[in-house]
Amino acid sequence: MMPTASRRVLVPLDLPPAAVPDGTVQSLHGATMGTSWSARLVTDAARLPELHHVIQSALDDVVAQMSHWEAGSDLGRFNRALPGTWQVLPEAFFTVLDCAIAIARDSAGAYDPTIGTLVDLWGFGPRGAQAPVTAPPSGAAIRRARATCGWQRITLDHATRRVQQPGGLALDFSSIAKGFGVDHAAQALERAGVRSYLLEVGGELRGLGAKPDGMPWWVELERPPHDACTTSSTAPDTRDAPVDVVALHGLSVATSGDYRRYFEHDGVRYAHTLDPRTGYPVQHTASVTVLHASCMVADALATLLTVLGPDAAPAYAERCGLAARMLYLTPTGMRESCSSAFTDMLT
């Protein structure tokens, strides 16, 4: 018999109540960034074609600027630029890079958007899609790849919105562009007059307002599947772990989970989240969820806390006042660590 999970409810603090809108809840969906997007919004059905275009255009703009899978993107051109050359970046691209560098600096390099070469080496980038990696690279290859990385090598000119290519450096925005895409599309919806919506791109979400029945946009926080919750076949069943449900009103949520993309070799799982400080995949962190006003920031911080691991991540979350839920793998099952800002939202 399947266990029955308890439910924990989280509500944003210090936010005014949302006005109850007129209209009905409509749904839209599409494809972007190698995944899907969906939206639920309070509007007239007649506006759906227009609003679909608003969302899709905003997401297409992010892909055109920041995709490391598209050779013709602004990011692709920067990665191929000659050493010492300066590139003028579109405003959105510069905003994301500036945020990523700030988080890299604050975390002493535990987060780093310049590890594109390393990501490719492990088979989690465009090269890996063409020729899948089934075994870990050599230590020498990892050292060579790491020599091309390093957020400290990036020079930004805020006055002119330019960035210098130091030579051989490859940006990878996989840990931040999807979150920015959510923000970018949400802002486009708001400019179009939509005041109540729930927008999702590949599992990252942002919500605003209430539904016509006065209820907020309730979202169940993602948890790893049962078979990813333990390093032991004799561990207890974890399917009775509490289900966390959050009211997304003026709030975004992003989850980093190492059960999504990985390969196995000689009985060892190598997941897609890499520690820039070592060049190797992160171990023992099953999932990190971050709640934040900005989906871009939540996306990047979920990756950072995954890298920091069970010893450093909780302390970092407390220092920065982050609402975060961290799930760690142990030989006897999954261990949960929640920040004070997260538990303060529980009702």
C-alpha positions in Angstrom: 0.0 0.0 0.0 1.4 3.4 -1.0 2.2 5.7 2.0 0.2 8.9 2.4 2.3 12.0 2.3 1.6 14.9 4.7 1.2 18.4 3.2 3.1 21.6 4.2 1.8 24.9 2.9 4.0 27.9 2.2 2.8 31.5 1.8 4.9 34.5 0.9 5.4 37.0 3.7 4.7 40.7 3.7 2.9 40.8 0.4 -0.4 42.6 0.0 -3.4 40.4 -0.9 -4.0 40.0 -4.6 -7.0 41.7 -6.2 -9.6 39.2 -7.4 -9.7 39.5 -11.2 -12.7 39.3 -13.6 -12.5 36.8 -16.4 -11.7 33.1 -16.7 -8.5 31.0 -16.4 -7.1 30.3 -19.8 -4.1 28.0 -20.8 -1.3 28.4 -23.3 1.7 26.2 -24.0 4.7 26.0 -26.4 8.3 24.9 -26.8 11.6 26.7 -26.0 15.1 26.0 -24.8 14.9 22.3 -25.5 11.9 22.0 -23.2 8.3 23.2 -22.9 6.6 26.2 -21.5 3.1 26.7 -20.2 1.0 29.5 -18.8 -2.3 29.8 -17.0 -3.6 33.3 -17.0 -6.8 35.2 -16.3 -7.9 36.8 -19.6 -10.4 36.7 -22.4 -10.2 33.8 -24.8 -10.0 36.2 -27.7 -6.6 37.4 -26.5 -5.0 34.0 -26.4 -3.3 34.2 -29.9 -1.9 37.6 -29.0 -0.6 36.5 -25.6 0.9 33.3 -27.0 2.9 35.4 -29.3 3.9 37.7 -26.4 5.3 34.8 -24.4 6.9 32.9 -27.4 8.6 36.1 -28.7 10.1 36.9 -25.3 11.4 33.3 -25.0 12.7 33.3 -28.5 14.6 36.5 -27.7 16.3 34.8 -24.8 17.3 31.9 -27.0 18.7 34.2 -29.7 20.8 36.0 -27.2 21.9 33.3 -24.7 21.7 29.8 -26.1 25.0 27.9 -26.2 23.3 25.3 -28.4 22.7 27.9 -31.2 25.9 28.8 -33.0 24.3 32.0 -34.2 23.3 33.3 -30.8 25.0 36.3 -29.2 26.6 34.0 -26.7 27.8 31.7 -29.4 29.5 34.6 -31.2 31.1 35.7 -27.9 32.5 32.2 -27.3 34.1 32.2 -30.7 35.5 35.7 -30.5 39.2 36.4 -30.9 41.3 36.9 -27.7 41.2 40.5 -26.5 38.2 41.6 -28.5 35.3 43.4 -27.0 31.7 42.5 -27.7 28.7 44.9 -27.3 26.0 42.8 -25.6 22.2 43.1 -25.9 20.7 44.5 -22.7 19.2 41.2 -21.5 22.4 39.3 -22.2 24.4 41.8 -20.2 21.9 41.7 -17.3 22.2 37.9 -17.0 26.0 37.9 -17.3 26.3 40.7 -14.7 24.1 38.8 -12.3 26.0 35.6 -12.9 29.3 37.2 -12.2 28.0 38.8 -9.0 26.9 35.4 -7.7 30.2 33.9 -8.8 32.1 36.6 -6.9 30.0 36.2 -3.8 30.4 32.5 -3.7 34.1 32.5 -4.4 33.6 30.6 -7.6 31.3 27.8 -6.4 29.0 29.2 -9.1 30.6 30.1 -12.4 29.0 30.9 -15.8 32.3 30.4 -17.7 32.5 26.6 -17.5 31.2 25.9 -21.0 34.3 24.0 -22.0 34.1 21.8 -18.9 30.4 21.2 -19.4 31.1 20.0 -23.0 33.9 17.8 -21.8 31.6 15.9 -19.5 29.0 15.5 -22.3 26.4 17.8 -20.9 26.7 20.5 -23.7 26.3 20.6 -27.4 29.2 18.3 -28.1 27.8 15.7 -25.8 24.5 15.7 -27.7 26.4 14.8 -30.9 28.7 12.2 -29.3 27.3 11.0 -25.9 29.9 10.6 -23.1 29.7 7.3 -21.3 32.9 7.5 -19.1 34.4 10.3 -17.1 37.2 12.3 -18.7 40.8 12.0 -17.6 42.2 14.2 -14.9 44.5 15.8 -17.4 41.6 16.7 -19.7 39.7 18.2 -16.8 42.7 20.3 -15.8 43.0 21.6 -19.4 39.3 22.5 -19.6 39.5 24.3 -16.2 42.4 26.4 -17.5 40.0 28.0 -20.0 37.4 28.8 -17.4 37.2 31.3 -14.6 34.8 34.2 -13.9 37.8 36.4 -12.9 38.8 36.4 -16.5 35.7 38.3 -17.5 35.9 42.1 -17.8 32.7 44.0 -18.0 32.2 47.6 -19.1 28.9 48.7 -17.6 29.0 52.1 -19.2 29.1 50.7 -22.7 27.5 47.2 -22.0 30.6 45.5 -23.4 32.5 42.4 -22.4 36.0 41.3 -23.3 36.8 37.8 -24.6 40.0 36.9 -22.8 40.6 34.0 -25.2 39.1 30.5 -25.2 36.5 31.3 -22.6 33.1 29.7 -23.1 30.0 31.0 -21.4 27.3 28.6 -20.4 24.0 30.0 -19.1 22.2 26.7 -18.5 21.9 27.5 -14.8 20.4 31.0 -15.2 18.9 31.6 -18.7 15.8 29.5 -18.2 15.0 31.5 -15.0 15.6 34.7 -16.8 13.3 33.5 -19.6 10.5 33.1 -17.1 11.1 36.7 -15.8 11.4 38.1 -19.3 8.1 36.5 -20.5 6.3 37.4 -17.3 7.3 41.0 -17.7 6.1 40.9 -21.3 2.7 39.6 -20.1 2.5 42.4 -17.5 3.2 45.0 -20.2 0.4 43.4 -22.2 -1.9 44.1 -19.2 -2.1 40.6 -17.7 -2.3 40.9 -13.9 -2.9 37.3 -12.9 -0.8 34.4 -14.3 1.2 31.3 -13.5 4.1 30.9 -16.0 6.3 27.9 -16.2 9.4 27.1 -18.4 10.9 23.6 -18.0 9.8 23.4 -14.3 10.8 26.9 -13.2 7.8 29.0 -12.3 6.6 32.5 -11.5 3.2 33.6 -10.4 1.3 36.8 -9.8 -2.2 37.7 -8.6 -5.1 35.5 -7.8 -7.6 33.4 -9.7 -11.2 34.5 -10.2 -12.3 32.4 -7.2 -9.9 34.4 -5.0 -7.5 31.5 -4.5 -3.7 32.0 -5.2 -1.8 30.0 -7.8 -0.9 26.9 -5.7 2.2 25.0 -6.9 3.6 21.7 -5.5 7.3 21.9 -5.1 9.3 19.3 -7.1 10.8 16.4 -5.3 13.2 13.7 -6.7 11.6 10.4 -7.7 11.7 7.7 -5.2 14.5 5.8 -6.9 16.8 8.8 -6.8 16.3 9.4 -3.0 18.9 7.0 -1.6 22.3 5.5 -2.2 21.2 2.2 -0.6 18.7 -0.4 -1.8 17.7 -1.2 1.8 16.8 2.4 2.8 13.3 3.1 4.0 10.5 4.2 1.6 10.6 8.0 1.1 7.3 8.4 -0.7 5.7 9.5 2.5 7.9 12.6 2.6 5.9 15.8 3.1 4.4 17.5 0.0 5.3 21.2 -0.1 2.7 23.5 -1.7 3.4 27.2 -2.2 1.2 30.2 -3.1 3.0 31.9 -5.9 2.0 35.5 -5.6 4.9 37.8 -6.6 7.2 34.8 -6.2 9.3 32.5 -8.3 10.5 29.0 -7.7 13.4 27.1 -9.3 14.7 23.6 -8.6 18.1 22.1 -9.3 17.9 18.3 -9.4 20.8 15.9 -10.3 18.3 13.1 -11.0 17.5 14.7 -14.4 20.6 14.4 -16.5 23.4 12.0 -15.8 25.3 9.0 -17.0 26.5 6.0 -15.1 30.0 4.3 -15.4 31.2 1.4 -13.3 28.3 1.8 -10.9 28.9 5.5 -10.3 26.4 8.2 -11.3 27.9 11.3 -12.8 25.3 14.1 -12.8 25.2 17.3 -14.9 25.8 19.8 -12.1 29.6 20.5 -12.0 31.6 22.0 -9.2 33.7 24.7 -11.0 36.3 24.5 -8.2 37.1 20.9 -8.9 35.9 20.2 -12.4 33.9 17.2 -11.2 30.2 16.5 -10.9 28.5 17.2 -7.5 27.8 14.2 -5.3 25.1 13.6 -2.7 22.8 16.6 -3.4 19.5 15.2 -4.7 17.6 18.5 -5.1 17.6 22.1 -4.1 14.6 24.4 -4.4 14.8 28.2 -4.0 12.0 30.7 -3.7 12.7 34.2 -4.8 11.1 37.3 -6.3 13.4 36.8 -9.4 13.3 33.5 -11.2 16.7 34.3 -12.7 18.2 34.6 -9.3 16.3 31.5 -7.9 17.6 29.5 -10.9 21.3 30.5 -10.3 21.1 30.1 -6.6 19.5 26.6 -6.8 22.6 25.5 -8.8 25.0 27.3 -6.4 23.5 25.6 -3.3 23.6 22.3 -5.1 27.4 22.8 -5.6 28.0 24.0 -2.0 26.6 20.7 -0.7 25.4 19.7 2.8 28.2 21.4 4.7 28.2 24.9 3.2 24.8 25.3 1.5 22.7 25.7 4.6 25.1 28.3 6.1 25.1 30.3 2.8 21.3 30.2 2.6 21.1 31.6 6.1 23.7 34.3 5.5 21.8 35.5 2.4 18.3 35.1 3.9 17.3 32.7 1.1 14.1 30.6 1.2 15.6 27.2 0.3 14.8 23.5 0.7 17.8 21.2 0.3 17.6 17.4 0.0 20.7 15.3 0.5 21.4 11.7 -0.3 22.6 9.4 2.5 23.1 5.7 2.8 19.8 5.5 4.8 17.6 7.7 2.6 17.0 11.4 2.0 17.9 14.1 4.5 16.1 17.5 4.3 17.6 20.9 5.4 15.4 24.0 5.2 16.5 27.5 5.7 14.9 29.8 8.3 13.4 31.9 5.5 11.7 28.8 4.1 10.3 27.5 7.4 9.1 31.1 8.2 6.8 30.7 5.2 5.2 27.5 6.5 1.6 27.9 7.7 
